[in-house]
Amino acid sequence: MKEKQEILAMEICECGQKSVADAIEIFQDTSLPFKKAKKLVTECNKSCCRVALLKIYDMQQFGRFDYDEIAYVIEQRLERLKRLGGEDA
């Protein structure tokens, strides 16, 4: 398992170059619905990081963050990209 600080430093979206910590802060500072709040984090309309961001958004709504789950979802996305040959992660 990764340490909390390592997870907070993980890149959540390549498009917006934001970390998990940035996403959490943005979601905490806005009352926008997910679709609009996601654009604040990603600065794009792609769906590549949607699952991880939706988990963070939901966790923020409930006031508790499961950092291991966040890291797992991000790592799964990176593995999928690697298998598809889309990126050298």
Stockholm file with secondary structure:
# STOCKHOLM 1.0

chainA/1-89         MKEKQEILAMEICECGQKSVADAIEIFQDTSLPFKKAKKLVTECNKSCCRVALLKIYDMQQFGRFDYDEIAYVIEQRLERLKRLGGEDA
#=GR chainA/1-89 SS CCCHHHHHHSEEETTTTEEHHHHHHHHHTCCCCHHHHHHHHHSSCCCTTHHHHHHHHHHHHHTCCCHHHHHHHHHHHHHHHHHHTSCCC
#=GC SS_cons        CCCHHHHHHSEEETTTTEEHHHHHHHHHTCCCCHHHHHHHHHSSCCCTTHHHHHHHHHHHHHTCCCHHHHHHHHHHHHHHHHHHTSCCC
//
